[in-house]
Amino acid sequence: MEKYDIAILGGGPGGYVSAIKAAQMGAKVLLVERERLGGLCLNWGCIPTKTLLISARHYRDLLRSNDFGISGVDLSNARVDWKLLMERKSKVVDKLVSGIELLVKKNKITFINGEGMVLDNHSMEINGEKISFENLIIATGALSNVPEIPGLSKSMEDGHALDSRGILSLQEMPEAVTILGGNVYAVEFATIFNAIGTKVTLIHKNKSILPGADHELSQLLERQLKKDGVKILGESDISRVEGPKVTVNRKDREETIVGDKLIVFMGIQPNLKGLEALDLKMNERGFIKTDPKLRTSIDNIYAVGDVNGTLPLAHVASAEGIVAAETIMGVESRMNYNIIPRVVYSFPELASVGITEEEAKDKGLDYSVGKFPLMANGMAIAEGETNGFVKIISDNKYGEVIGVHMAAATASDMISKAAAVMQLEGTVYDIAKTIHPHPTFAEALMEAAFAVIDKPIHV
């Protein structure tokens, strides 16, 4: 029986990254994946949806070419070719999967394409072959949650209701979609489909989309989506589903929405298949319980990524994978979940790190807030992307940055800078004194820091 220092079950961003890190540190590593390397993120999530979103953005910019002084474009025939869109998406995904395969080989990681079945705390069976391990990292991810709404399961079986995998396998572009959910994924797909010309209805149960996000951010995006033509039905209870038809109760009235397809983003559940032999302790939501070092209730077993349910984000899974690998290899390492950057890929993008203003208020913190609008930022005006702002929250004792929230066309890139400042326990004085290139969207971060200290320069 082949023996490994570390066996890793699942080849997504948590699994393959932990495998590479452990191999780089000298461990003999086995990586097991039943589908394609890259997992949900690369094959059916982050990368393919961003590929679609980028095409949607180019199409949106083409339609407003006159605004940028470009004439002669025949917009009467401009349209999104769904088949070409899907082909490009597949090429991007295939290229990245190939890249990961090369990295796995380069780092001399044993890769088995198959379904792993854990037999006990030190052994596993894959494709009829038994192996043993000193340590196990579980990175099996999560599955879409299908709530018990009358008719919904049948609608999914019949292909009327889809999750992200189903959407990315569509042969034709739908004319109208109904999206169930108001979370990050629901908003992202609403943005994509609306931008490429599909009629979108978004149904969710809360007062506003993106519950838990900074209130000003979620309000700004909801207004923008509505302005762009998305129909949003908040505070709605879904009473039943019949094929692609959804009936909701909203403000004491019943309403039925009919589209070509239903898209379901109503939470996730851990993928625990193959782990039945392990006596793992679960948290109150049914995910594998882990500590900041990603250790489970069993000494030599770790769990990273969506399967522990802490923050179902690809970059969190990768960071957790590195922490788990370092911990196994004897390096002091732990997660700091207080400074995880979060992004909503929309028009404009939303990005946050740290505490929200609402949370600061609820906790009774002594804090200050500085805000700078993009309508006063030179690059935003040149880009025609002035809907947005940057907000910084800092403590009043030292000026330490404890939260940054932004809506901007480049927010997904800018937020890393804020996260780095927070990682270094930096202050608003550090950001204000940092010389920024002009013109850039990032200047808004510097201006928001000045707003905390006293006043921004350009307002």
PyMOL commands that set and color helices and strands:
alter all, ss='L'
color gray80, all
select helices_A, chain A and resi 15-24+39-44+46-63+65-68+75-77+82-106+152-157+164-167+184-195+215-227+305-308+314-328+337-339+357-362+374-376+378-383+411-423+428-433+443-453
alter helices_A, ss='H'
color red, helices_A
select strands_A, chain A and resi 2-9+29-33+110-113+116-120+123-126+129-138+142-144+161-162+176-180+199-203+231-233+236-242+245-250+253-258+261-264+268-270+301-303+342-344+349-354+367-373+389-395+401-408
alter strands_A, ss='S'
color yellow, strands_A
deselect
rebuild
show_as cartoon
